[in-house]
């Protein structure tokens, strides 16, 4: 039995309600940690730039000069131009010289900014992977029953981290191929334009075709944690090819939700903010439930050991259990029949009728009890009236 679109939406909403409180609690925790780390790293960049000689505008009171324009009063010709950096010699590139001739200092500062930016990306990558792993484990538990705060676990974190890193390498490889091709075709303008058009169309086609797989592959890898990474990755591709239409149904659902939010935003901005707070985590939960329910569709159609069984027993509404239980009575009856004692011959409590002997054995016998007739009108044994000879 396969779930319909409305049943999947209902199942996702039920799952979301089971995990709403711990989900929002962990979301705010990760959001707070991310904001603190981001502010700390930005402050580190600013301090590093100040130590390198980079000049920043001073507070308003220190940067005030008589030539500062006043709102509502047109400037006069005798006023000197306003310099937000306090003095003509103080500018963002003051440490490097107004002609930007001090390249070593400039390169050192650029290297510092690049390093801190990469650190921000790496930390964001780690935090995002940890949050998504915990969200999957929380949703997988809520798919069956109500969850608590401690159900948010990081089991499978390294797998998610490795998969996202592998995707990043693929993206960098594709960009490198595009850059190399553009470099070699740079001598011809028309060839370069044609190459860029073909390259862009190729990326768009591949992206649209593999979009459901890119969305659901991480979920599949986590759901099949008992398999090796590469086996689960190949399984995710087969899963995508087998359920491509249903997975595009999820993408269409997300598009409809986003359109509804845009329409709601034109009506009321506060309502849009509240709706976004609910819808944003629900969309992620919807993707996880979509994959888990597709897995369970296969389990319901073929109850028994599965080669692609997940690490989670995620059959909703106990449907598979009911199917199994319905088959148990026949099995138990067959076992009882095997274990039962051999049947003993049954004793017939009714009085068996004795057939009279053949007529040629004796001239006359009682038709009821078979006793020989002694010449009386009635049988002395049972009292049956006897026929006269």
Buried (B, 14 or more C-beta within 10 A) or exposed (E): EEBEEEEBBEBBBBBBEBBBEBBEEBBEEBEEBBEEBEEEBEEBBEEBBEEBEBBEEEEEEEBEEEEBEEEEEEEEEEEEEEBEBBEEEBBEBBBBEEEEEBEEBBEEBEEBBEEBEEBBEEBEBEBBBBBBBBBBBBBBBBBBEEBEEEBBBEBBBEBBBEBBEEEEEEEEEBEEEBEEBBEEBEEEEEBBEEBBEEBEEEEEEEEEEEBBBEBBBBBBBBBBBEBEBEEBBEBBEEBBEEBEEBBEBBBEBBEEBEEEBEEBBEEEEEEBEEBEEEBEBBBBBBBBBBBBBBBBBBBBEEBEEEEBBBBBEBBBEEBBEEBEEEEEEEEEEEEEEEEEEEEEEEEEEEEEEEEBEEEEEEEBBBBBBBBBBEEEEEBEEEEEEBEEE
